[in-house]
Amino acid sequence: MDKFVPYKKMSKKARQKIDRMKRSDWGNVKPVLRVEDSPRTYRRHPKHKSSLYQE
């Protein structure tokens, strides 16, 4: 059985190995903020660009 070594005293490679095992990915969760715009806000660009050039 291996002796217990405190994390601070471990070698850099050993710490990196432990850190890699602890890390996980987000899976199906997308960490993008999804907030609907208020209908009162000013929109600089038109909703459809093609509507600008209709004559």
Backbone as a printed PyTorch tensor [residue, N CA C, xyz], in Angstrom:
tensor([[[  0.8360,  -1.1760,   0.0000],
         [  0.0000,   0.0000,   0.0000],
         [  0.8850,   1.2450,   0.0000]],

        [[  0.5120,   2.2370,  -0.7990],
         [  1.2880,   3.4650,  -0.8870],
         [  1.0720,   4.3330,   0.3460]],

        [[  2.1140,   5.0480,   0.6860],
         [  2.0070,   5.9640,   1.8180],
         [  1.2190,   7.2010,   1.3950]],

        [[  0.5660,   7.8100,   2.3650],
         [ -0.1740,   9.0440,   2.1080],
         [  0.8130,  10.1980,   1.9840]],

        [[  0.6660,  10.9580,   0.8920],
         [  1.5000,  12.1390,   0.6750],
         [  0.5620,  13.3280,   0.5280]],

        [[  0.7830,  14.3820,   1.3170],
         [ -0.0760,  15.5600,   1.1930],
         [ -0.0030,  16.1430,  -0.2210]],

        [[ -1.1030,  16.7370,  -0.6220],
         [ -1.1960,  17.2810,  -1.9860],
         [ -0.0940,  18.3000,  -2.2520]],

        [[  0.1910,  19.1570,  -1.2890],
         [  1.2030,  20.1960,  -1.4760],
         [  2.6060,  19.6260,  -1.6730]],

        [[  2.8530,  18.4480,  -1.1000],
         [  4.1860,  17.8570,  -1.2030],
         [  4.3390,  16.9250,  -2.3980]],

        [[  3.2720,  16.6840,  -3.1380],
         [  3.3480,  15.8110,  -4.3110],
         [  4.1330,  16.4940,  -5.4230]],

        [[  4.6420,  15.6820,  -6.3200],
         [  5.3350,  16.2470,  -7.4810],
         [  4.3130,  16.9140,  -8.3950]],

        [[  4.8020,  17.7450,  -9.2820],
         [  3.9160,  18.4710, -10.1930],
         [  3.1220,  17.5030, -11.0660]],

        [[  3.7740,  16.4560, -11.5760],
         [  3.1000,  15.4780, -12.4360],
         [  2.0180,  14.7300, -11.6720]],

        [[  2.2900,  14.3900, -10.4150],
         [  1.2930,  13.6820,  -9.6110],
         [  0.0800,  14.5700,  -9.3610]],

        [[  0.3280,  15.8550,  -9.0750],
         [ -0.7880,  16.7880,  -8.8610],
         [ -1.6090,  16.9600, -10.1300]],

        [[ -0.9320,  17.0690, -11.2740],
         [ -1.6400,  17.2130, -12.5470],
         [ -2.4960,  15.9880, -12.8350]],

        [[ -1.9960,  14.8090, -12.5070],
         [ -2.7550,  13.5710, -12.7300],
         [ -4.0340,  13.5680, -11.8960]],

        [[ -3.9180,  13.9600, -10.6330],
         [ -5.0930,  14.0160,  -9.7530],
         [ -6.0740,  15.0740, -10.2460]],

        [[ -5.5470,  16.2470, -10.6530],
         [ -6.4070,  17.3260, -11.1470],
         [ -7.1700,  16.8900, -12.3910]],

        [[ -6.5030,  16.1850, -13.3040],
         [ -7.1740,  15.7050, -14.5200],
         [ -8.3090,  14.7390, -14.1900]],

        [[ -8.1020,  13.8990, -13.1720],
         [ -9.1530,  12.9450, -12.7950],
         [-10.3540,  13.6650, -12.1830]],

        [[-10.1000,  14.7600, -11.4640],
         [-11.1960,  15.4890, -10.8100],
         [-11.9990,  16.3390, -11.7860]],

        [[-11.3540,  16.7910, -12.8560],
         [-12.0560,  17.6400, -13.8230],
         [-13.0840,  16.8300, -14.5860]],

        [[-14.1710,  17.4860, -14.9420],
         [-15.1850,  16.8370, -15.7670],
         [-15.6930,  17.8390, -16.7850]],

        [[-16.3530,  17.3410, -17.8050],
         [-16.8970,  18.2450, -18.8120],
         [-18.3350,  18.6020, -18.4590]],

        [[-18.8960,  19.4970, -19.2320],
         [-20.2450,  19.9850, -18.9610],
         [-21.3110,  19.0240, -19.4590]],

        [[-20.9390,  18.0350, -20.2540],
         [-21.9190,  17.0980, -20.7740],
         [-22.8590,  17.7900, -21.7450]],

        [[-24.1560,  17.6460, -21.5450],
         [-25.1560,  18.2470, -22.4260],
         [-25.4660,  19.6920, -22.0660]],

        [[-24.9330,  20.1840, -20.9640],
         [-25.2240,  21.5440, -20.5190],
         [-24.3610,  22.5190, -21.3160]],

        [[-25.0000,  23.5510, -21.8550],
         [-24.2680,  24.5740, -22.5820],
         [-24.2120,  25.8200, -21.7070]],

        [[-23.0110,  26.2190, -21.2590],
         [-22.8910,  27.3190, -20.3170],
         [-22.9970,  28.6930, -20.9770]],

        [[-24.0600,  28.8840, -21.7250],
         [-24.2900,  30.1560, -22.3980],
         [-25.5110,  30.7980, -21.7510]],

        [[-25.3660,  32.0520, -21.4040],
         [-26.4660,  32.7590, -20.7790],
         [-27.5930,  32.9440, -21.7870]],

        [[-28.7730,  32.4920, -21.4570],
         [-29.9160,  32.6110, -22.3520],
         [-30.9740,  33.4980, -21.7040]],

        [[-30.9720,  34.7450, -22.1020],
         [-31.9230,  35.7160, -21.5640],
         [-32.6570,  36.3290, -22.7390]],

        [[-33.9720,  36.3450, -22.6750],
         [-34.7470,  36.9550, -23.7450],
         [-34.6400,  38.4710, -23.6480]],

        [[-34.5110,  39.1190, -24.7970],
         [-34.4380,  40.5710, -24.8150],
         [-35.7930,  41.1660, -24.4700]],

        [[-35.7500,  42.3000, -23.8120],
         [-36.9620,  43.0000, -23.4750],
         [-37.5690,  43.5730, -24.7610]],

        [[-38.8820,  43.5460, -24.9340],
         [-39.4830,  44.0890, -26.1540],
         [-39.3140,  45.6030, -26.2630]],

        [[-38.9580,  46.2650, -25.1770],
         [-38.8100,  47.7150, -25.1860],
         [-37.4210,  48.1700, -25.6350]],

        [[-36.4720,  47.2660, -25.7280],
         [-35.1120,  47.6760, -26.0460],
         [-34.9790,  48.1210, -27.4910]],

        [[-34.0710,  49.0590, -27.7200],
         [-33.7910,  49.5720, -29.0570],
         [-32.9130,  48.5790, -29.7880]],

        [[-33.2900,  48.2520, -31.0290],
         [-32.4960,  47.3460, -31.8460],
         [-31.8430,  48.1430, -32.9670]],

        [[-30.5360,  48.1430, -32.9880],
         [-29.7850,  48.9200, -33.9590],
         [-29.9770,  48.3740, -35.3720]],

        [[-30.0200,  47.0570, -35.5080],
         [-30.1250,  46.4360, -36.8210],
         [-31.5570,  45.9600, -37.0670]],

        [[-32.0340,  46.0570, -38.3010],
         [-33.3860,  45.5710, -38.5950],
         [-33.4550,  44.0480, -38.4650]],

        [[-34.6510,  43.5520, -38.2710],
         [-34.8190,  42.1250, -38.0790],
         [-34.4520,  41.3550, -39.3520]],

        [[-34.8570,  41.8800, -40.5050],
         [-34.5590,  41.2320, -41.7870],
         [-33.8380,  42.2380, -42.6780]],

        [[-32.6520,  41.8940, -43.1160],
         [-31.8900,  42.8100, -43.9540],
         [-32.5520,  43.0260, -45.3000]],

        [[-33.2460,  42.0060, -45.8190],
         [-33.8520,  42.1240, -47.1370],
         [-34.9650,  43.1700, -47.1550]],

        [[-35.5710,  43.4760, -46.0260],
         [-36.6540,  44.4560, -45.9800],
         [-36.1470,  45.8730, -46.2450]],

        [[-34.8510,  46.1080, -46.0930],
         [-34.2720,  47.4270, -46.3430],
         [-34.2820,  47.7770, -47.8240]],

        [[-34.0700,  46.7840, -48.6670],
         [-33.8510,  47.0420, -50.0940],
         [-35.0950,  46.8260, -50.9400]],

        [[-36.2250,  46.6490, -50.3330],
         [-37.4510,  46.4720, -51.1280],
         [-37.9530,  47.8390, -51.5960]],

        [[-38.1560,  47.9430, -52.9040],
         [-38.6630,  49.2060, -53.4520],
         [-39.7960,  48.9470, -54.4100]]])
